[in-house]
């Protein structure tokens, strides 16, 4: 079984959520994390890139994904 962690943040990225993500990874022995935010700040994008450079190949914090609200009316 593969564990994937999805962190959905409704505001810009912050230290609190990055810390939560890292804690979840260790606790769940996850190999994949997806961090969703409408406004990923550059320092967190850089942190994710750095983490991906130093982690084993089979363990990645996937890209910080942006999402945009859409008016469905």
C-alpha positions in Angstrom: 0.0 0.0 0.0 1.2 3.5 -0.9 0.5 6.4 1.4 -0.1 9.8 -0.2 -0.5 12.8 2.0 -2.6 15.7 0.6 -2.4 19.0 2.4 -5.0 21.5 1.3 -4.3 25.0 2.4 -6.8 27.7 1.7 -4.4 30.6 2.1 -0.8 31.3 1.2 1.7 28.7 2.3 3.3 29.1 5.8 5.7 27.6 8.3 2.9 25.8 10.2 1.7 23.8 7.2 5.2 22.9 6.1 5.9 21.6 9.6 2.6 19.6 9.6 3.5 18.1 6.3 6.9 16.9 7.5 5.3 15.5 10.7 2.7 13.6 8.6 5.4 12.2 6.3 7.3 10.7 9.3 4.2 9.5 11.1 2.6 7.9 8.0 5.8 6.8 6.3 4.4 8.4 3.2 6.4 8.5 0.0 4.4 11.2 -1.7 3.0 14.5 -0.5 0.9 17.0 -2.5 0.6 20.5 -1.0 -2.3 22.5 -2.5 -2.4 26.2 -2.0 -3.8 29.2 -4.0 -0.7 31.2 -3.2 2.6 29.2 -2.7 5.2 31.7 -1.5 8.6 31.6 -3.2 10.4 30.5 0.0 8.2 27.4 0.3 8.5 26.5 -3.4 12.3 26.7 -2.8 12.0 24.6 0.3 10.1 21.9 -1.6 12.7 21.9 -4.4 15.5 21.6 -1.8 13.7 18.7 0.0 13.3 16.9 -3.3 17.0 17.3 -4.0 18.1 15.7 -0.7 15.5 13.0 -0.3 15.7 9.5 -1.7 14.4 9.0 -5.2 11.4 7.0 -4.0 10.3 9.8 -1.6 9.1 13.1 -3.0 7.2 16.1 -1.8 5.4 16.8 -5.0 5.1 20.2 -6.5 3.1 22.8 -4.7 0.0 23.1 -6.8 -1.9 26.3 -7.3 -5.6 26.2 -7.7 -7.9 29.0 -8.7 -11.5 29.4 -7.7 -13.8 29.3 -10.7 -17.3 30.8 -11.0 -19.5 27.9 -12.0 -22.6 30.1 -12.5 
